[in-house]
Amino acid sequence: MSDTGHRGRMLLTGGRGMVGCNIREHARAAEWDILAPTSAELDLTDAAATAAYIAHEAPDIIVHAAGRVGGIQANIANPVAFLDVNTAIGRNVIMGARAAGVPRLINLASTCIYPRTAPSPLAEEMVLTGPLEPTNEGYALAKIMALRLCQYIRTETPDLQYKTLIPCNLYGRHDTFDAAASHMLPAVIAKIHEARTAGRDTVEIWGDGTARREFMYAGDLAEAVLRAAGDVDALPDLMNVGVGTDHSINAYYAAAAAVIGWNGQFTHDLSKPVGMKQKLCDTSRQTAWGWTPQTDLQAGMAATYQFYLERLSS
């Protein structure tokens, strides 16, 4: 007899996004009966519809991975949507869960919730200790609201295990490679692949390339989420999920070039915005929880590039 779904029913929001797709295709997903409605099936910005859906389906756990996401350009261009849509979605899912008495919820935040001047490594207790990075402040405010809402609910109703994971920057299979909407690493992969295909010998980097970022393979985050879902009680209230080491933007470009097999030169546009100088997670809580990501940058980049090539050819 198959043991599929033996842990119970999971409602996964954002099941078609990068994180959601990686969760659904992970081997441990077979332990759950996963509901992953599309936005056409369930509009999470509609509070009444969201509450009714959660009450009707009565999941044992909700993993909240939905949201309007994008890179630095998208955040600068659409601050209203990044604040409004993400605030509405977070509130509707979390309050819908509470109204239906869903016992466990894992809320996914982002390291952009940390103050822009916070010293690295970024520790969980630094949330709300200073001004946010202006380029993604709307998104960050929405994510802070959701994590605080989970904390307040636990304070009022300790039986409800509503916890928040704060992943570092992600990349991987099912990412978006469209330059206007994508995050940094998929954009880098697409840019270098296009340069190689077109026979160009230079690729431009925004800024001087010395800003440092921590990127984790999305398949590793999926593993952490599914492990957490199996024992939410043991999870800290708030926990960074990261690699614990970072690289310069220049180093990521070089790693992508190596995987793609492009041998050109990089130029730097010093007039472009670069965001925070460094954003590295403190992973002490994660280490105490007993987990570390297993995919190194080379392997993760190779898998992501392979996915990109499959996308191009389909």
PARO-215931 format. One record per residue (C-alpha): x, y, z; residue in three letters; residue number from 1. Coordinates in steps of 0.5 Angstrom, whole numbers, plus 500, padded with zeros to 3 digits. Layout:
PARO-215931
xx, yy, zz, nulum, kolkol
X, Y, Z, ala, NUM;
...
end
This chain:
PARO-215931
xx, yy, zz, nulum, kolkol
500, 500, 500, met, 1;
503, 507, 498, ser, 2;
504, 512, 504, asp, 3;
502, 518, 500, thr, 4;
499, 523, 504, gly, 5;
500, 520, 510, his, 6;
502, 526, 514, arg, 7;
496, 529, 512, gly, 8;
493, 535, 507, arg, 9;
497, 541, 506, met, 10;
495, 547, 503, leu, 11;
501, 550, 499, leu, 12;
500, 557, 496, thr, 13;
504, 559, 490, gly, 14;
504, 552, 488, gly, 15;
506, 555, 481, arg, 16;
512, 559, 483, gly, 17;
519, 557, 483, met, 18;
519, 555, 491, val, 19;
512, 552, 490, gly, 20;
514, 548, 484, cys, 21;
521, 546, 488, asn, 22;
516, 543, 494, ile, 23;
512, 540, 489, arg, 24;
517, 536, 485, glu, 25;
521, 534, 492, his, 26;
521, 527, 494, ala, 27;
519, 529, 501, arg, 28;
512, 532, 498, ala, 29;
510, 525, 497, ala, 30;
509, 524, 504, glu, 31;
503, 529, 504, trp, 32;
496, 530, 500, asp, 33;
498, 537, 497, ile, 34;
493, 542, 495, leu, 35;
496, 547, 490, ala, 36;
490, 551, 487, pro, 37;
492, 556, 481, thr, 38;
491, 563, 482, ser, 39;
485, 562, 477, ala, 40;
482, 557, 482, glu, 41;
483, 561, 488, leu, 42;
484, 569, 488, asp, 43;
488, 570, 495, leu, 44;
487, 577, 494, thr, 45;
480, 576, 495, asp, 46;
479, 575, 503, ala, 47;
472, 572, 503, ala, 48;
474, 567, 498, ala, 49;
480, 565, 501, thr, 50;
477, 564, 508, ala, 51;
472, 560, 505, ala, 52;
477, 555, 501, tyr, 53;
481, 554, 507, ile, 54;
475, 552, 511, ala, 55;
472, 548, 506, his, 56;
479, 544, 505, glu, 57;
480, 544, 512, ala, 58;
488, 543, 511, pro, 59;
492, 540, 517, asp, 60;
498, 545, 515, ile, 61;
499, 551, 510, ile, 62;
505, 553, 507, val, 63;
504, 560, 505, his, 64;
509, 561, 499, ala, 65;
505, 565, 494, ala, 66;
506, 573, 493, gly, 67;
508, 578, 488, arg, 68;
515, 577, 487, val, 69;
521, 581, 482, gly, 70;
528, 583, 482, gly, 71;
530, 590, 484, ile, 72;
527, 594, 477, gln, 73;
520, 591, 478, ala, 74;
520, 593, 486, asn, 75;
522, 600, 484, ile, 76;
517, 600, 478, ala, 77;
511, 598, 482, asn, 78;
512, 599, 490, pro, 79;
504, 600, 490, val, 80;
503, 593, 488, ala, 81;
509, 590, 492, phe, 82;
506, 593, 498, leu, 83;
498, 592, 497, asp, 84;
498, 585, 494, val, 85;
503, 582, 498, asn, 86;
499, 585, 505, thr, 87;
493, 582, 502, ala, 88;
495, 575, 501, ile, 89;
499, 575, 507, gly, 90;
493, 577, 511, arg, 91;
488, 573, 508, asn, 92;
491, 566, 508, val, 93;
494, 567, 515, ile, 94;
487, 570, 518, met, 95;
483, 565, 514, gly, 96;
487, 559, 517, ala, 97;
486, 562, 524, arg, 98;
479, 563, 523, ala, 99;
478, 555, 520, ala, 100;
483, 553, 526, gly, 101;
488, 550, 522, val, 102;
493, 548, 527, pro, 103;
500, 549, 523, arg, 104;
502, 554, 518, leu, 105;
509, 556, 515, ile, 106;
510, 563, 513, asn, 107;
515, 564, 508, leu, 108;
518, 571, 509, ala, 109;
525, 574, 505, ser, 110;
531, 577, 508, thr, 111;
529, 584, 505, cys, 112;
525, 584, 511, ile, 113;
532, 586, 515, tyr, 114;
534, 593, 516, pro, 115;
538, 596, 510, arg, 116;
544, 598, 515, thr, 117;
544, 592, 519, ala, 118;
550, 588, 520, pro, 119;
552, 582, 517, ser, 120;
550, 576, 519, pro, 121;
543, 578, 519, leu, 122;
540, 575, 526, ala, 123;
533, 574, 527, glu, 124;
532, 579, 533, glu, 125;
534, 585, 528, met, 126;
527, 585, 525, val, 127;
524, 592, 526, leu, 128;
531, 595, 529, thr, 129;
532, 600, 523, gly, 130;
530, 603, 516, pro, 131;
529, 598, 510, leu, 132;
532, 598, 504, glu, 133;
528, 603, 500, pro, 134;
528, 599, 493, thr, 135;
524, 594, 496, asn, 136;
521, 597, 502, glu, 137;
514, 595, 500, gly, 138;
515, 588, 499, tyr, 139;
519, 588, 506, ala, 140;
513, 591, 510, leu, 141;
508, 586, 507, ala, 142;
513, 580, 509, lys, 143;
514, 584, 516, ile, 144;
506, 584, 517, met, 145;
505, 577, 516, ala, 146;
511, 574, 520, leu, 147;
508, 579, 526, arg, 148;
501, 577, 525, leu, 149;
503, 569, 526, cys, 150;
507, 571, 532, gln, 151;
501, 575, 535, tyr, 152;
496, 569, 533, ile, 153;
501, 565, 537, arg, 154;
501, 569, 543, thr, 155;
494, 569, 543, glu, 156;
493, 562, 541, thr, 157;
499, 558, 543, pro, 158;
496, 552, 540, asp, 159;
496, 555, 533, leu, 160;
503, 553, 531, gln, 161;
504, 559, 526, tyr, 162;
512, 560, 524, lys, 163;
516, 564, 519, thr, 164;
522, 562, 515, leu, 165;
526, 567, 512, ile, 166;
530, 564, 506, pro, 167;
536, 568, 503, cys, 168;
536, 569, 496, asn, 169;
534, 564, 492, leu, 170;
535, 561, 485, tyr, 171;
534, 554, 481, gly, 172;
529, 550, 477, arg, 173;
522, 554, 475, his, 174;
525, 560, 476, asp, 175;
523, 566, 472, thr, 176;
529, 568, 466, phe, 177;
525, 574, 464, asp, 178;
530, 580, 465, ala, 179;
525, 585, 467, ala, 180;
522, 581, 472, ala, 181;
527, 576, 474, ser, 182;
532, 575, 480, his, 183;
539, 576, 480, met, 184;
542, 569, 478, leu, 185;
537, 567, 473, pro, 186;
538, 574, 469, ala, 187;
545, 573, 469, val, 188;
544, 566, 466, ile, 189;
540, 569, 461, ala, 190;
544, 574, 459, lys, 191;
551, 570, 459, ile, 192;
547, 565, 455, his, 193;
545, 570, 450, glu, 194;
552, 573, 449, ala, 195;
554, 566, 448, arg, 196;
549, 565, 443, thr, 197;
550, 572, 439, ala, 198;
558, 571, 439, gly, 199;
558, 577, 444, arg, 200;
565, 578, 448, asp, 201;
562, 583, 453, thr, 202;
557, 583, 459, val, 203;
555, 588, 463, glu, 204;
554, 588, 471, ile, 205;
550, 593, 474, trp, 206;
555, 597, 479, gly, 207;
562, 595, 481, asp, 208;
560, 588, 482, gly, 209;
563, 588, 489, thr, 210;
556, 587, 493, ala, 211;
556, 581, 496, arg, 212;
550, 576, 496, arg, 213;
548, 569, 499, glu, 214;
544, 565, 494, phe, 215;
541, 558, 496, met, 216;
538, 553, 491, tyr, 217;
531, 553, 491, ala, 218;
531, 545, 492, gly, 219;
534, 546, 498, asp, 220;
529, 551, 501, leu, 221;
524, 546, 499, ala, 222;
527, 540, 503, glu, 223;
528, 545, 509, ala, 224;
520, 547, 508, val, 225;
518, 540, 508, leu, 226;
522, 538, 514, arg, 227;
519, 543, 518, ala, 228;
512, 541, 516, ala, 229;
513, 534, 519, gly, 230;
515, 537, 525, asp, 231;
513, 545, 526, val, 232;
513, 544, 534, asp, 233;
520, 544, 534, ala, 234;
521, 550, 529, leu, 235;
523, 556, 532, pro, 236;
518, 562, 532, asp, 237;
523, 565, 526, leu, 238;
528, 562, 523, met, 239;
533, 564, 517, asn, 240;
534, 559, 512, val, 241;
541, 560, 508, gly, 242;
547, 558, 506, val, 243;
551, 562, 511, gly, 244;
556, 564, 506, thr, 245;
556, 569, 501, asp, 246;
560, 571, 494, his, 247;
561, 578, 490, ser, 248;
556, 579, 484, ile, 249;
562, 579, 480, asn, 250;
563, 571, 483, ala, 251;
556, 569, 481, tyr, 252;
557, 572, 474, tyr, 253;
564, 568, 473, ala, 254;
561, 562, 476, ala, 255;
555, 562, 471, ala, 256;
560, 564, 465, ala, 257;
564, 557, 467, ala, 258;
557, 553, 467, val, 259;
555, 556, 460, ile, 260;
562, 556, 457, gly, 261;
562, 563, 455, trp, 262;
569, 566, 455, asn, 263;
568, 574, 455, gly, 264;
570, 580, 459, gln, 265;
565, 583, 464, phe, 266;
564, 591, 464, thr, 267;
561, 595, 470, his, 268;
555, 600, 469, asp, 269;
557, 604, 476, leu, 270;
551, 609, 475, ser, 271;
546, 603, 476, lys, 272;
543, 601, 483, pro, 273;
546, 595, 487, val, 274;
542, 595, 493, gly, 275;
545, 593, 500, met, 276;
552, 592, 500, lys, 277;
552, 585, 504, gln, 278;
546, 581, 506, lys, 279;
548, 575, 509, leu, 280;
544, 570, 514, cys, 281;
546, 568, 521, asp, 282;
544, 561, 520, thr, 283;
545, 559, 528, ser, 284;
538, 557, 529, arg, 285;
538, 553, 523, gln, 286;
544, 549, 525, thr, 287;
541, 548, 532, ala, 288;
535, 545, 528, trp, 289;
540, 541, 525, gly, 290;
539, 542, 518, trp, 291;
544, 545, 512, thr, 292;
543, 546, 505, pro, 293;
547, 540, 500, gln, 294;
547, 543, 493, thr, 295;
554, 547, 492, asp, 296;
554, 553, 487, leu, 297;
557, 550, 481, gln, 298;
551, 544, 482, ala, 299;
546, 549, 483, gly, 300;
548, 553, 477, met, 301;
548, 547, 472, ala, 302;
541, 545, 474, ala, 303;
539, 552, 473, thr, 304;
542, 553, 467, tyr, 305;
539, 546, 464, gln, 306;
532, 548, 466, phe, 307;
533, 554, 462, tyr, 308;
535, 550, 456, leu, 309;
529, 546, 457, glu, 310;
525, 552, 457, arg, 311;
528, 555, 451, leu, 312;
527, 549, 447, ser, 313;
520, 547, 449, ser, 314;
end
